[in-house]
Amino acid sequence: MIRSIITGTGHYLPNKIIKRDHFMKHKFYDQKGFKIKKSNEEIINKFQKITEIEERRYINEGLFNSDIATIAAEKALKNSKICKEKIDYIISAHNYGDIHPISYQSDFVPSISAKIKNKLQIKNKRCRPYDMIFGCTGWIEGMILADQLLRSKYAKNILITSSETLSQVIDPYDRNAMIFSDGAGAAVLSAMEYLEENERHGIIHYDTQCDNNEKLYYLTNGPSLNPNYKKSLVNIRMNGRRIYEYALTEVPNMLKNMLDHANLHLHDIHKILLHQANAKMDYEILKRLLKLYDYTSLKKDCLSNIMPMTIQKFGNSSVATVPTLLDLILKGKMPPHEIKPGDTILMASLGAGMNINGMIYRFPNKKK
């Protein structure tokens, strides 16, 4: 039996820390293009209470999306101890490509995955670059695709990267700009052969749900809320209320169904890594999932034990939040959180589309 095993992980966090003071002189507008009359202090306090975001990270001038993805990829390759020339696919999850420093437009040609291969100096012509444009759910979907390629014996080692520089595609006149940040994560997924079918390690199960009809435009791009601001038409436009309602309705049920199909119970899960979009939303997703299992009396401290969070200090870096969170825990940088051999984790994300997905992964008891 072939199992898809994580053999290495890595991440990159920019060193530029953006705190609340950065937004104190901003002029915030509403969806109708009128300046909001509330004070910035009141706007920022309310935002921070809901999202819990105290800080976020922005890249330094001169860095591109493909640059930070490459840094995370180098760390994952080093951690895996697998020669870069033995990588069969590079699957790159992102949404905006490299942002042009003058026009602020997205650059997808060449693709981000091809640029990563070039910057890693991989000479192997059989290594195929593949971009995954799937909203914030892109990294997990990349892992799902990689698992299918490995199990079908089309590949033996696959590098899955996730990177975004959202600081370059936010509208400074939109309150939602305070949510987004920059960062990158990466993992190497490798095919391992097990003699017995009941050796359930690596990727155990996954599911994806795509509501691309009336919910398609809950998160889009568009011009600035300030009609006089013409710098870029590529600005994230988000209907936060609709996304919140959709997440609470759909994500817990999908995760419960996924666990059921894998013949697992929630008490089999050691950690839940949710996309770091909004602290209030993530807590409510977990509470509703627990309620499906009749766990109704757990306090917030208990929630934080099973669901580690990084959004408070790193913000929402889209596709990069889950792999960054995973790498930090595996490298011992998020005490008291830890993942031990044999532990089973649940990863899930929600993104533009609307797309949601999840994956169950069990760490091998010992290296083969």
C-alpha positions as CSV (number, residue, x, y, z in Angstrom):
1,M,0.0,0.0,0.0
2,I,1.3,3.5,-0.9
3,R,0.8,6.2,1.7
4,S,1.5,9.9,1.3
5,I,3.8,10.9,4.1
6,I,5.0,14.5,5.0
7,T,8.7,14.2,4.9
8,G,9.6,17.9,5.4
9,T,8.0,21.2,6.2
10,G,9.0,24.9,6.1
11,H,7.6,28.4,6.3
12,Y,8.6,32.1,5.9
13,L,7.3,34.9,8.0
14,P,8.3,38.5,7.0
15,N,10.2,40.5,9.7
16,K,8.1,43.7,9.2
17,I,5.5,43.7,12.0
18,I,2.5,45.9,11.5
19,K,0.6,46.9,14.6
20,R,-2.6,48.8,15.2
21,D,-0.9,52.2,15.1
22,H,-0.2,51.6,11.4
23,F,-4.0,52.2,10.7
24,M,-4.7,55.0,13.1
25,K,-4.3,57.7,10.3
26,H,-6.2,55.7,7.6
27,K,-9.5,57.0,6.2
28,F,-12.0,54.2,6.2
29,Y,-14.9,54.1,3.8
30,D,-18.1,52.0,3.7
31,Q,-19.4,49.8,0.9
32,K,-21.3,52.8,-0.7
33,G,-18.1,54.9,-1.0
34,F,-18.8,57.3,2.0
35,K,-16.3,58.0,4.7
36,I,-17.1,56.2,8.0
37,K,-17.9,58.7,10.7
38,K,-16.6,56.6,13.6
39,S,-13.2,57.3,15.0
40,N,-10.3,55.1,13.9
41,E,-9.8,54.1,17.6
42,E,-13.4,52.8,17.7
43,I,-13.1,51.0,14.3
44,I,-9.8,49.3,15.2
45,N,-11.0,48.3,18.7
46,K,-14.1,46.6,17.3
47,F,-12.0,44.9,14.6
48,Q,-9.5,43.6,17.1
49,K,-12.2,42.3,19.4
50,I,-13.8,40.2,16.7
51,T,-10.7,38.9,14.9
52,E,-8.2,39.1,17.8
53,I,-5.6,40.3,15.3
54,E,-3.0,42.4,17.2
55,E,-0.2,42.2,14.6
56,R,0.3,41.1,11.0
57,R,3.4,40.7,8.8
58,Y,4.3,42.5,5.6
59,I,7.1,41.7,3.2
60,N,10.0,44.1,2.7
61,E,10.3,46.1,-0.5
62,G,11.9,44.2,-3.3
63,L,10.5,40.8,-2.3
64,F,8.0,38.9,-4.4
65,N,5.4,36.2,-3.7
66,S,7.7,33.7,-5.6
67,D,10.7,34.7,-3.5
68,I,9.0,33.9,-0.1
69,A,7.6,30.7,-1.5
70,T,11.1,29.7,-2.5
71,I,12.4,30.4,1.0
72,A,9.7,28.2,2.5
73,A,10.4,25.5,-0.1
74,E,14.1,25.5,0.6
75,K,13.4,24.9,4.3
76,A,11.0,22.1,3.5
77,L,13.5,20.4,1.2
78,K,16.3,20.7,3.7
79,N,14.0,19.3,6.4
80,S,13.0,16.4,4.2
81,K,16.6,15.5,3.3
82,I,15.3,14.7,-0.2
83,C,17.4,15.9,-3.2
84,K,15.6,18.7,-5.0
85,E,16.3,16.9,-8.3
86,K,14.0,14.1,-7.1
87,I,11.0,16.3,-6.9
88,D,8.4,15.2,-9.5
89,Y,5.9,18.1,-9.1
90,I,5.9,21.6,-7.6
91,I,2.3,22.5,-6.7
92,S,2.1,26.2,-5.8
93,A,-1.0,27.5,-4.0
94,H,-1.6,31.2,-4.3
95,N,-4.1,33.6,-5.7
96,Y,-2.4,36.8,-6.9
97,G,0.9,35.7,-8.4
98,D,3.8,38.2,-8.2
99,I,2.5,41.8,-7.8
100,H,4.1,44.4,-10.1
101,P,5.7,47.0,-7.9
102,I,4.5,50.0,-10.1
103,S,1.2,48.9,-11.6
104,Y,0.1,46.7,-8.6
105,Q,-1.3,44.2,-11.1
106,S,-1.0,40.4,-10.8
107,D,1.7,38.7,-12.8
108,F,1.0,35.0,-13.6
109,V,3.4,34.6,-16.5
110,P,5.6,32.7,-16.0
111,S,3.7,30.8,-13.3
112,I,4.7,31.0,-9.6
113,S,5.5,27.3,-9.6
114,A,7.8,27.7,-12.6
115,K,9.5,30.6,-10.9
116,I,10.0,28.6,-7.7
117,K,11.5,25.8,-9.8
118,N,13.8,28.3,-11.4
119,K,14.8,29.9,-8.1
120,L,15.5,26.5,-6.5
121,Q,17.7,25.8,-9.6
122,I,16.1,22.5,-10.2
123,K,17.5,21.1,-13.5
124,N,15.2,18.1,-13.8
125,K,13.0,18.6,-16.9
126,R,10.6,15.9,-15.6
127,C,9.7,18.1,-12.6
128,R,6.4,19.7,-13.5
129,P,5.3,23.1,-12.1
130,Y,1.6,23.4,-11.4
131,D,-0.2,26.4,-10.0
132,M,-3.2,25.9,-7.6
133,I,-5.6,28.9,-7.7
134,F,-8.2,27.8,-5.2
135,G,-8.7,30.7,-2.7
136,C,-7.4,30.3,0.8
137,T,-8.1,26.5,0.5
138,G,-5.3,26.2,-2.0
139,W,-2.6,24.5,0.1
140,I,-4.9,21.7,1.4
141,E,-6.2,21.2,-2.2
142,G,-2.6,21.0,-3.4
143,M,-2.0,18.3,-0.8
144,I,-5.1,16.4,-1.9
145,L,-3.9,16.6,-5.6
146,A,-0.4,15.5,-4.5
147,D,-1.8,12.5,-2.6
148,Q,-3.7,11.4,-5.8
149,L,-0.6,11.6,-7.9
150,L,1.5,9.7,-5.4
151,R,-1.1,6.9,-4.9
152,S,-1.5,6.5,-8.7
153,K,2.3,6.2,-9.0
154,Y,2.7,9.2,-11.2
155,A,5.2,10.7,-8.7
156,K,7.3,9.8,-5.7
157,N,8.1,13.2,-4.2
158,I,6.0,16.4,-4.5
159,L,6.7,19.9,-3.2
160,I,3.6,21.8,-2.2
161,T,4.1,25.5,-1.5
162,S,1.7,28.2,-0.3
163,S,2.5,31.9,-0.5
164,E,0.7,35.2,-0.6
165,T,1.6,38.9,-0.4
166,L,-1.8,40.3,0.5
167,S,-0.3,43.6,1.8
168,Q,0.0,44.5,-1.9
169,V,-3.6,43.8,-2.9
170,I,-5.5,45.4,0.0
171,D,-7.6,48.6,-0.2
172,P,-6.2,51.0,2.4
173,Y,-9.7,52.6,2.7
174,D,-11.3,49.3,3.6
175,R,-11.5,48.1,7.2
176,N,-10.9,44.5,6.0
177,A,-7.4,45.5,5.1
178,M,-6.5,45.0,8.7
179,I,-7.2,41.2,8.4
180,F,-4.6,40.4,5.7
181,S,-0.9,39.7,5.9
182,D,2.0,38.1,4.0
183,G,3.7,34.7,4.5
184,A,4.6,31.3,2.9
185,G,4.5,27.7,3.9
186,A,5.7,24.5,2.2
187,A,5.7,20.7,2.6
188,V,7.3,17.8,0.8
189,L,4.9,14.8,0.4
190,S,6.5,11.5,-0.5
191,A,5.1,8.0,-1.4
192,M,5.9,5.4,1.2
193,E,5.1,1.7,0.8
194,Y,3.5,-0.2,3.6
195,L,3.1,-3.9,3.7
196,E,-0.3,-4.0,5.4
197,E,-3.4,-2.2,4.4
198,N,-4.3,-1.5,8.0
199,E,-1.2,0.6,8.5
200,R,-3.1,3.9,8.3
201,H,-0.5,6.6,8.3
202,G,0.0,9.7,6.2
203,I,-3.1,11.2,4.5
204,I,-6.0,9.1,5.6
205,H,-9.0,11.0,4.2
206,Y,-10.1,14.3,2.7
207,D,-13.0,16.1,1.3
208,T,-13.7,19.3,-0.7
209,Q,-16.9,21.3,-1.3
210,C,-17.3,24.0,-3.9
211,D,-20.4,26.3,-3.8
212,N,-19.6,28.3,-7.0
213,N,-23.1,29.6,-7.8
214,E,-24.8,32.3,-5.8
215,K,-22.0,32.2,-3.3
216,L,-19.3,32.8,-5.9
217,Y,-19.0,36.5,-5.2
218,Y,-18.7,36.5,-1.4
219,L,-15.0,37.3,-1.9
220,T,-13.9,39.1,-5.1
221,N,-11.6,41.8,-6.4
222,G,-12.6,45.4,-7.2
223,P,-11.8,49.1,-7.2
224,S,-11.1,51.0,-3.9
225,L,-14.0,52.0,-1.7
226,N,-12.7,55.5,-2.1
227,P,-13.8,56.5,-5.6
228,N,-10.8,58.9,-5.9
229,Y,-8.2,56.1,-5.2
230,K,-7.1,54.7,-8.6
231,K,-3.8,53.0,-7.8
232,S,-5.1,49.5,-8.5
233,L,-8.3,47.6,-9.5
234,V,-6.9,44.5,-7.7
235,N,-8.2,45.0,-4.2
236,I,-9.7,42.3,-2.0
237,R,-13.4,42.9,-1.6
238,M,-15.0,40.6,1.1
239,N,-18.6,40.1,2.3
240,G,-17.5,39.2,5.8
241,R,-21.0,38.5,7.2
242,R,-22.0,36.1,4.4
243,I,-18.7,34.3,4.6
244,Y,-19.1,34.0,8.4
245,E,-22.6,32.5,8.1
246,Y,-21.5,30.1,5.4
247,A,-18.5,28.9,7.4
248,L,-20.6,28.1,10.5
249,T,-23.2,26.4,8.5
250,E,-21.1,24.2,6.2
251,V,-17.6,23.6,7.7
252,P,-18.5,21.7,10.9
253,N,-20.9,19.3,9.0
254,M,-18.2,18.6,6.3
255,L,-15.6,17.8,8.9
256,K,-18.0,15.5,10.8
257,N,-18.9,13.7,7.6
258,M,-15.2,13.4,6.7
259,L,-14.4,11.8,10.1
260,D,-17.4,9.5,9.8
261,H,-16.2,8.3,6.4
262,A,-12.8,7.6,7.8
263,N,-14.3,5.6,10.7
264,L,-12.9,8.1,13.2
265,H,-14.3,10.0,16.1
266,L,-13.4,13.5,17.2
267,H,-11.7,12.1,20.3
268,D,-9.2,10.4,17.9
269,I,-8.0,13.8,16.8
270,H,-5.1,15.4,18.7
271,K,-5.0,18.8,17.0
272,I,-7.3,20.7,14.7
273,L,-5.5,23.2,12.4
274,L,-8.0,25.7,10.9
275,H,-7.3,28.3,8.4
276,Q,-6.5,31.5,10.3
277,A,-9.2,33.8,8.9
278,N,-10.9,35.3,11.9
279,A,-10.6,34.2,15.5
280,K,-14.3,34.5,16.3
281,M,-15.2,32.5,13.3
282,D,-12.7,29.7,14.0
283,Y,-13.8,29.4,17.6
284,E,-17.5,29.1,16.5
285,I,-16.6,26.5,13.8
286,L,-14.9,24.4,16.5
287,K,-17.8,24.9,19.0
288,R,-20.3,23.7,16.4
289,L,-18.2,20.7,15.5
290,L,-18.0,19.8,19.2
291,K,-21.7,20.2,19.5
292,L,-22.2,17.6,16.7
293,Y,-20.4,15.2,19.1
294,D,-22.4,16.4,22.2
295,Y,-19.4,18.2,23.7
296,T,-21.2,21.3,24.8
297,S,-19.6,22.4,28.1
298,L,-15.9,23.0,27.1
299,K,-14.4,26.4,28.0
300,K,-12.3,28.6,25.8
301,D,-9.1,27.2,27.4
302,C,-10.1,23.7,26.3
303,L,-10.7,24.9,22.8
304,S,-7.3,26.5,22.5
305,N,-5.7,23.2,23.6
306,I,-6.9,21.3,20.6
307,M,-7.0,24.3,18.2
308,P,-3.7,26.3,18.2
309,M,-4.0,29.8,16.8
310,T,-1.5,32.2,15.1
311,I,-3.9,34.9,13.7
312,Q,-3.3,37.1,16.8
313,K,0.3,37.7,15.8
314,F,0.5,36.8,12.1
315,G,-2.9,37.8,10.7
316,N,-4.5,36.1,7.7
317,S,-1.9,35.1,5.1
318,S,-4.5,33.1,3.0
319,V,-3.1,29.8,1.7
320,A,-0.1,30.1,4.0
321,T,-1.8,29.9,7.4
322,V,-2.3,26.2,7.8
323,P,1.2,25.0,6.6
324,T,2.8,27.8,8.6
325,L,0.9,26.7,11.7
326,L,1.9,23.0,11.1
327,D,5.6,23.8,10.6
328,L,5.7,25.9,13.8
329,I,4.3,23.1,15.9
330,L,6.5,20.4,14.3
331,K,9.6,22.6,14.9
332,G,8.7,23.1,18.6
333,K,8.0,26.8,18.2
334,M,4.4,26.9,19.6
335,P,4.7,25.5,23.1
336,P,2.9,23.9,24.8
337,H,1.5,22.6,21.5
338,E,3.2,19.5,20.1
339,I,2.6,16.7,17.6
340,K,4.0,13.3,18.4
341,P,4.5,10.2,16.3
342,G,1.2,8.4,15.9
343,D,-0.8,11.6,16.4
344,T,-3.8,12.3,14.1
345,I,-4.6,15.8,13.1
346,L,-7.4,17.5,11.2
347,M,-6.7,20.4,8.9
348,A,-9.4,22.5,7.3
349,S,-9.8,25.7,5.3
350,L,-12.3,28.1,3.7
351,G,-11.8,30.3,0.8
352,A,-13.0,32.3,-2.2
353,G,-15.4,30.5,-4.4
354,M,-16.8,29.5,-2.0
355,N,-14.6,26.5,-1.4
356,I,-14.1,24.5,1.7
357,N,-11.9,21.5,2.3
358,G,-10.4,19.3,5.0
359,M,-7.8,16.6,5.4
360,I,-7.1,14.0,8.1
361,Y,-3.4,13.1,8.5
362,R,-1.7,10.6,10.9
363,F,2.0,10.9,11.6
364,P,3.9,7.6,11.3
365,N,5.0,5.9,14.5
366,K,8.5,5.7,13.2
367,K,10.4,6.7,10.1
368,K,10.6,4.0,7.5
